[in-house]
Amino acid sequence: MLERLAGERFAWRPGAMRALARSAVLIAAVVAILLFYGILGLPTGGWAMIAAALVFNAHADASSRQAMILVAANVVGGTVSLLALYLCGSTIASIALAMLLVALICHLAHLDDGLRAAYICVAIVLAIDQSTSASPPIERIVSVAFGSLIGVAVSLLMQKIEARWAQPRA
């Protein structure tokens, strides 16, 4: 009985190859980011990787508009965080204020769908552990922006691949 349950639970489902392909495309992008940062000796590749994974949309029917909303929200989060960092430092109050301003700006700019990404950008820039030798905030912001753009590019590539798969074969 246990074997039968395991067989049903872990059965190869329809669409598994597409799901694996989506994962493989994102993994290739993440590896490329980390290699690129490693070759250049840049310390913030992890932030670019995180941003790419957050922005990447694994569903082929996702719009490029949604991806651009995420990039714009990351820019809002990074800009507000940088201002908060230089005006108030990395304190609980500055983090709370930055998150409040990010929410307000994203709402006013119709970027509500990217709010989660903007909040994560605030966390990356402001709430990083101060006891480690952290990279300067501008490097983190550039890495988040770079990773976000890679995430958009990979999402668009996945849309093209999915569209090709959907075409009837002759």
Backbone as JSON, one array per atom type, in Angstrom:
{
  "sequence": "MLERLAGERFAWRPGAMRALARSAVLIAAVVAILLFYGILGLPTGGWAMIAAALVFNAHADASSRQAMILVAANVVGGTVSLLALYLCGSTIASIALAMLLVALICHLAHLDDGLRAAYICVAIVLAIDQSTSASPPIERIVSVAFGSLIGVAVSLLMQKIEARWAQPRA",
  "N": [[0.82, -1.19, 0.0], [1.95, 1.26, 0.78], [3.83, 1.61, -1.24], [2.15, 1.99, -3.43], [0.88, 4.4, -2.71], [3.11, 6.1, -2.66], [3.82, 5.92, -5.34], [1.62, 7.17, -6.59], [1.77, 9.69, -5.49], [4.25, 10.69, -6.3], [4.17, 10.57, -9.01], [4.98, 10.97, -12.47], [3.92, 13.84, -13.78], [1.76, 15.38, -16.25], [3.26, 17.91, -18.22], [5.61, 18.03, -16.86], [8.1, 18.07, -18.11], [8.17, 20.61, -19.21], [8.14, 22.15, -16.88], [10.58, 21.39, -15.8], [12.24, 22.39, -17.8], [11.76, 25.16, -17.54], [12.86, 25.55, -14.99], [15.5, 24.82, -15.54], [16.28, 26.86, -17.3], [16.18, 29.13, -15.63], [18.06, 28.32, -13.7], [20.37, 28.19, -15.28], [20.65, 30.92, -15.85], [21.13, 31.93, -13.27], [23.53, 30.63, -12.63], [25.14, 31.78, -14.62], [25.08, 34.47, -13.79], [26.41, 34.26, -11.28], [28.91, 33.27, -12.11], [29.75, 35.4, -13.76], [29.93, 37.5, -11.85], [31.86, 36.33, -10.22], [34.1, 36.13, -11.96], [34.62, 38.82, -12.41], [35.24, 39.53, -9.88], [33.43, 40.66, -8.12], [31.56, 41.34, -5.16], [28.79, 41.05, -4.78], [27.14, 39.2, -6.05], [25.29, 37.37, -5.07], [23.06, 38.91, -4.35], [22.18, 39.76, -6.84], [21.47, 37.31, -7.9], [19.36, 36.54, -6.2], [17.51, 38.58, -6.8], [17.04, 38.05, -9.52], [15.81, 35.55, -9.34], [13.5, 36.25, -7.94], [12.19, 38.0, -9.71], [11.88, 36.48, -11.97], [9.42, 34.91, -13.86], [7.79, 32.03, -13.99], [5.71, 31.24, -15.55], [4.48, 30.95, -18.74], [2.46, 32.52, -19.77], [2.63, 34.87, -18.5], [2.89, 38.4, -18.43], [5.1, 40.68, -20.11], [4.82, 43.16, -19.16], [4.22, 42.82, -16.45], [6.67, 41.87, -15.55], [8.25, 44.12, -15.97], [7.05, 45.84, -14.16], [7.93, 44.7, -11.79], [10.69, 45.21, -11.99], [10.66, 48.04, -12.0], [9.54, 48.47, -9.45], [11.6, 47.43, -7.9], [13.57, 49.34, -8.44], [12.38, 51.58, -7.27], [12.32, 50.68, -4.58], [15.1, 50.39, -4.1], [16.06, 53.02, -4.52], [14.64, 54.55, -2.59], [15.53, 53.24, -0.31], [18.29, 53.76, -0.37], [18.29, 56.54, -0.03], [17.1, 56.67, 2.54], [19.03, 55.31, 4.0], [21.27, 57.0, 3.84], [20.25, 59.33, 4.95], [19.2, 58.6, 7.48], [20.56, 56.39, 8.4], [21.07, 52.84, 9.08], [18.61, 51.88, 10.69], [15.96, 50.68, 12.82], [13.84, 52.44, 12.64], [14.42, 53.78, 10.22], [14.19, 51.7, 8.4], [11.49, 51.03, 8.69], [10.33, 53.46, 7.89], [11.29, 53.63, 5.25], [10.01, 51.4, 4.14], [7.36, 52.19, 4.37], [7.35, 54.5, 2.73], [8.03, 53.32, 0.29], [5.8, 51.69, -0.12], [3.83, 53.67, -0.43], [4.77, 55.13, -2.7], [4.87, 53.1, -4.64], [2.16, 52.46, -4.74], [1.02, 54.89, -5.65], [2.25, 55.04, -8.12], [1.13, 52.99, -9.46], [2.28, 50.47, -9.11], [1.62, 48.32, -7.58], [1.61, 45.52, -7.85], [4.25, 44.9, -7.76], [5.11, 45.29, -5.22], [6.01, 43.46, -3.24], [8.55, 42.76, -4.21], [9.77, 45.26, -4.03], [9.78, 45.67, -1.26], [11.52, 43.61, -0.52], [13.82, 44.52, -1.7], [14.29, 46.76, -0.09], [14.91, 45.42, 2.27], [17.26, 44.1, 1.48], [18.99, 46.25, 1.02], [18.88, 47.86, 3.4], [18.52, 46.26, 5.72], [20.59, 44.49, 6.01], [22.89, 42.4, 7.7], [24.8, 44.1, 9.94], [27.1, 43.31, 11.18], [28.71, 41.9, 9.5], [31.1, 42.15, 6.83], [29.76, 44.06, 4.88], [28.81, 44.8, 1.53], [28.98, 48.01, -0.09], [25.95, 49.96, -0.1], [25.17, 50.95, -2.64], [26.31, 49.14, -4.4], [24.81, 46.88, -3.81], [22.3, 47.75, -4.68], [22.76, 48.11, -7.44], [23.33, 45.47, -8.08], [20.87, 44.24, -7.49], [19.26, 45.53, -9.37], [20.51, 44.67, -11.74], [20.19, 41.87, -11.52], [17.4, 41.81, -11.55], [16.85, 42.67, -14.15], [18.0, 40.54, -15.56], [16.29, 38.54, -14.69], [13.9, 39.39, -15.93], [14.68, 39.15, -18.63], [15.11, 36.38, -18.78], [12.53, 35.48, -18.22], [11.17, 36.47, -20.47], [12.5, 35.02, -22.45], [11.65, 32.48, -21.73], [8.95, 32.73, -22.33], [9.08, 32.85, -25.12], [10.11, 30.3, -25.7], [8.05, 28.68, -24.67], [5.96, 29.5, -26.37], [6.9, 28.48, -28.76], [6.8, 25.75, -28.21], [4.07, 25.47, -28.09], [3.22, 25.71, -30.68], [1.78, 23.94, -33.4], [3.17, 20.94, -34.6], [4.54, 20.18, -37.74]],
  "CA": [[0.0, 0.0, 0.0], [2.85, 2.41, 0.84], [4.41, 1.77, -2.57], [1.11, 2.54, -4.29], [0.73, 5.81, -2.35], [4.3, 6.82, -3.12], [3.73, 5.98, -6.79], [0.63, 8.18, -6.95], [2.21, 11.0, -5.02], [5.42, 11.15, -7.03], [4.02, 10.18, -10.41], [5.38, 11.95, -13.47], [2.7, 14.53, -14.19], [1.84, 16.09, -17.53], [3.88, 19.22, -18.09], [6.82, 17.97, -16.05], [9.26, 18.47, -18.92], [8.15, 22.08, -19.3], [8.54, 22.67, -15.57], [12.03, 21.18, -15.71], [12.87, 23.34, -18.73], [11.7, 26.48, -16.89], [13.86, 25.55, -13.92], [16.83, 24.78, -16.15], [16.58, 28.19, -17.84], [16.51, 30.0, -14.49], [19.32, 27.85, -13.11], [21.45, 28.64, -16.18], [20.82, 32.36, -15.64], [21.74, 32.12, -11.95], [24.93, 30.21, -12.76], [25.81, 32.82, -15.41], [25.26, 35.64, -12.92], [27.45, 33.98, -10.29], [30.2, 33.2, -12.82], [30.07, 36.77, -14.16], [30.39, 38.22, -10.66], [33.1, 35.7, -9.78], [35.19, 36.52, -12.87], [34.93, 40.24, -12.17], [35.63, 39.71, -8.48], [32.44, 41.49, -7.44], [31.07, 40.62, -3.99], [27.34, 41.11, -4.56], [26.44, 38.31, -6.98], [24.16, 36.74, -4.39], [21.9, 39.79, -4.42], [21.69, 39.7, -8.22], [20.84, 36.0, -8.04], [18.08, 36.61, -5.49], [16.61, 39.44, -7.57], [16.65, 37.33, -10.74], [14.85, 34.5, -8.96], [12.24, 36.89, -7.55], [11.55, 38.62, -10.86], [11.58, 35.43, -12.95], [8.06, 34.41, -13.82], [7.88, 30.73, -14.63], [4.52, 30.96, -16.35], [4.66, 31.51, -20.07], [1.43, 33.49, -20.1], [2.88, 36.11, -17.75], [3.18, 39.49, -19.36], [6.34, 41.42, -19.93], [4.44, 44.32, -18.34], [4.37, 42.42, -15.06], [8.11, 41.8, -15.27], [8.75, 45.5, -15.89], [6.55, 46.37, -12.89], [8.84, 44.23, -10.75], [11.94, 45.96, -12.11], [10.39, 49.4, -11.54], [9.38, 48.43, -7.99], [12.95, 47.27, -7.33], [14.23, 50.64, -8.54], [11.77, 52.4, -6.21], [12.83, 50.17, -3.3], [16.52, 50.71, -3.98], [16.25, 54.47, -4.4], [14.15, 54.98, -1.28], [16.42, 52.66, 0.7], [19.55, 54.49, -0.39], [18.02, 57.84, 0.62], [16.88, 56.43, 3.97], [20.31, 54.91, 4.58], [22.14, 58.17, 3.97], [19.64, 60.34, 5.81], [18.88, 58.12, 8.83], [21.33, 55.21, 8.76], [20.35, 51.57, 9.05], [17.95, 51.71, 11.98], [14.61, 50.14, 12.71], [12.98, 53.53, 12.18], [14.65, 54.07, 8.8], [13.63, 50.58, 7.65], [10.03, 51.19, 8.71], [10.02, 54.64, 7.07], [11.55, 53.27, 3.85], [8.95, 50.5, 3.69], [6.16, 53.01, 4.24], [7.49, 55.33, 1.52], [8.0, 52.42, -0.86], [4.39, 51.31, -0.32], [3.12, 54.84, -0.93], [5.22, 55.43, -4.07], [4.41, 52.01, -5.52], [0.71, 52.6, -4.91], [0.76, 56.06, -6.48], [2.77, 54.79, -9.47], [0.44, 51.79, -9.97], [3.23, 49.36, -9.08], [1.2, 47.48, -6.45], [1.97, 44.13, -8.09], [5.68, 44.73, -7.5], [5.4, 45.75, -3.87], [6.81, 42.47, -2.53], [9.93, 42.91, -4.68], [10.28, 46.51, -3.49], [10.07, 45.43, 0.16], [12.72, 42.78, -0.44], [14.94, 45.42, -2.02], [14.55, 47.52, 1.14], [15.59, 44.51, 3.2], [18.61, 43.85, 0.99], [19.8, 47.46, 1.16], [18.93, 48.42, 4.75], [18.48, 45.34, 6.86], [21.69, 43.54, 5.97], [23.59, 42.26, 8.97], [25.87, 45.08, 10.03], [28.31, 42.73, 11.76], [29.54, 41.35, 8.43], [31.67, 43.18, 5.97], [28.76, 44.19, 3.82], [29.17, 45.64, 0.39], [28.28, 49.3, -0.04], [24.55, 49.84, -0.55], [25.01, 51.19, -4.07], [26.64, 47.88, -5.07], [23.66, 46.0, -3.65], [21.24, 48.25, -5.54], [23.13, 47.78, -8.81], [23.17, 44.02, -8.22], [19.43, 43.94, -7.52], [18.76, 45.99, -10.68], [21.06, 43.75, -12.76], [19.49, 40.59, -11.36], [16.02, 42.0, -11.99], [16.85, 42.68, -15.62], [18.25, 39.16, -15.99], [15.03, 37.83, -14.44], [12.98, 39.78, -16.99], [15.16, 38.54, -19.87], [14.86, 34.94, -18.71], [11.08, 35.31, -18.34], [10.81, 36.67, -21.88], [13.02, 33.86, -23.17], [10.76, 31.35, -21.44], [7.73, 32.96, -23.11], [9.37, 32.45, -26.51], [10.23, 28.83, -25.72], [6.7, 28.13, -24.48], [5.2, 29.75, -27.59], [7.4, 27.52, -29.76], [6.25, 24.43, -27.86], [2.62, 25.47, -28.32], [2.94, 25.64, -32.12], [1.59, 22.57, -33.87], [4.29, 20.43, -35.39], [4.13, 19.75, -39.1]],
  "C": [[0.87, 1.26, 0.0], [3.47, 2.67, -0.53], [3.4, 2.4, -3.53], [0.91, 4.03, -4.0], [1.91, 6.63, -2.83], [4.27, 6.97, -4.63], [2.75, 7.04, -7.26], [1.13, 9.59, -6.61], [3.35, 11.55, -5.87], [5.37, 10.76, -8.51], [4.45, 11.33, -11.32], [4.12, 12.58, -14.04], [2.86, 15.15, -15.58], [2.43, 17.47, -17.31], [5.17, 19.22, -17.3], [8.04, 18.41, -16.83], [9.32, 19.99, -19.06], [8.59, 22.71, -17.99], [10.05, 22.52, -15.38], [12.78, 22.15, -16.62], [12.88, 24.74, -18.14], [12.77, 26.59, -15.8], [15.26, 25.59, -14.49], [17.23, 26.14, -16.71], [16.95, 29.14, -16.71], [17.83, 29.6, -13.86], [20.51, 28.29, -13.97], [21.71, 30.13, -16.0], [21.52, 32.64, -14.31], [23.23, 31.74, -12.0], [25.72, 31.26, -13.54], [26.07, 34.07, -14.58], [26.41, 35.41, -11.95], [28.83, 33.88, -10.94], [30.67, 34.59, -13.23], [30.62, 37.56, -12.97], [31.71, 37.65, -10.14], [34.29, 36.11, -10.64], [35.6, 37.96, -12.64], [35.35, 40.53, -10.74], [34.69, 40.61, -7.7], [31.79, 40.7, -6.3], [29.56, 40.45, -3.89], [26.54, 40.24, -5.53], [25.23, 37.63, -6.36], [22.91, 37.59, -4.46], [21.31, 39.79, -5.83], [20.95, 38.39, -8.46], [19.45, 36.0, -7.39], [17.07, 37.44, -6.29], [16.13, 38.74, -8.84], [15.6, 36.27, -10.43], [13.5, 35.1, -8.58], [11.48, 37.45, -8.75], [11.13, 37.57, -11.88], [10.15, 34.95, -12.77], [8.02, 33.14, -14.64], [6.69, 30.4, -15.52], [4.63, 31.69, -17.68], [3.63, 32.58, -20.4], [1.6, 34.8, -19.32], [3.3, 37.2, -18.73], [4.53, 40.11, -19.07], [6.07, 42.68, -19.12], [4.61, 44.01, -16.86], [5.85, 42.38, -14.66], [8.68, 43.21, -15.12], [8.24, 46.19, -14.62], [7.48, 45.95, -11.77], [10.17, 44.97, -10.8], [11.75, 47.39, -11.58], [10.23, 49.46, -10.02], [10.72, 48.24, -7.3], [13.72, 48.58, -7.37], [13.69, 51.57, -7.46], [12.33, 51.97, -4.85], [14.28, 50.53, -3.08], [16.77, 52.19, -3.77], [15.81, 54.97, -3.03], [15.07, 54.46, -0.18], [17.74, 53.41, 0.79], [19.39, 55.85, 0.28], [17.85, 57.67, 2.13], [18.2, 56.09, 4.66], [21.2, 56.12, 4.81], [21.56, 59.25, 4.87], [19.5, 59.89, 7.26], [19.77, 56.97, 9.29], [20.47, 53.96, 8.71], [19.76, 51.29, 10.43], [16.57, 51.11, 11.75], [13.66, 51.22, 12.17], [13.17, 53.81, 10.7], [14.11, 52.94, 7.92], [12.12, 50.72, 7.56], [9.61, 52.36, 7.81], [10.21, 54.31, 5.59], [10.44, 52.36, 3.33], [7.64, 51.26, 3.49], [6.21, 53.87, 2.97], [7.43, 54.48, 0.25], [6.55, 52.02, -1.16], [3.61, 52.47, -0.93], [3.49, 55.13, -2.39], [4.73, 54.35, -5.03], [2.9, 52.11, -5.77], [0.39, 53.76, -5.86], [1.21, 55.85, -7.92], [2.14, 53.55, -10.1], [1.39, 50.6, -10.09], [2.9, 48.38, -7.95], [1.62, 46.02, -6.62], [3.45, 43.86, -7.83], [6.08, 45.07, -6.08], [6.27, 44.76, -3.08], [8.29, 42.59, -2.92], [10.56, 44.19, -4.11], [10.63, 46.37, -2.0], [11.35, 44.61, 0.33], [13.95, 43.6, -0.76], [15.3, 46.28, -0.8], [15.32, 46.66, 2.13], [17.04, 44.28, 2.77], [19.5, 45.06, 1.25], [19.95, 47.89, 2.62], [19.11, 47.4, 5.86], [19.58, 44.28, 6.83], [22.42, 43.55, 7.3], [24.8, 43.19, 9.01], [27.17, 44.51, 10.6], [29.21, 42.09, 10.7], [30.13, 42.49, 7.63], [30.78, 43.29, 4.74], [29.29, 45.07, 2.7], [28.45, 46.98, 0.53], [26.87, 49.18, -0.62], [24.38, 50.07, -2.04], [25.34, 49.93, -4.87], [25.47, 46.91, -4.97], [22.52, 46.43, -4.57], [21.52, 47.91, -7.0], [22.95, 46.28, -9.05], [21.7, 43.63, -8.3], [18.86, 44.36, -8.88], [19.24, 45.06, -11.79], [20.34, 42.41, -12.71], [18.04, 40.68, -11.82], [15.92, 42.0, -13.51], [17.11, 41.29, -16.19], [16.98, 38.34, -15.8], [13.99, 38.13, -15.5], [13.39, 39.1, -18.3], [14.88, 37.04, -19.89], [13.36, 34.66, -18.82], [10.63, 35.46, -19.78], [11.31, 35.52, -22.74], [12.11, 32.66, -22.96], [9.44, 31.51, -22.19], [7.92, 32.51, -24.55], [9.45, 30.93, -26.64], [8.86, 28.19, -25.61], [5.84, 28.34, -25.73], [5.62, 28.77, -28.69], [6.84, 26.14, -29.49], [4.76, 24.34, -28.2], [2.26, 25.38, -29.81], [2.78, 24.18, -32.54], [2.77, 22.16, -34.76], [3.77, 19.9, -36.71], [4.48, 18.32, -39.36]]
}
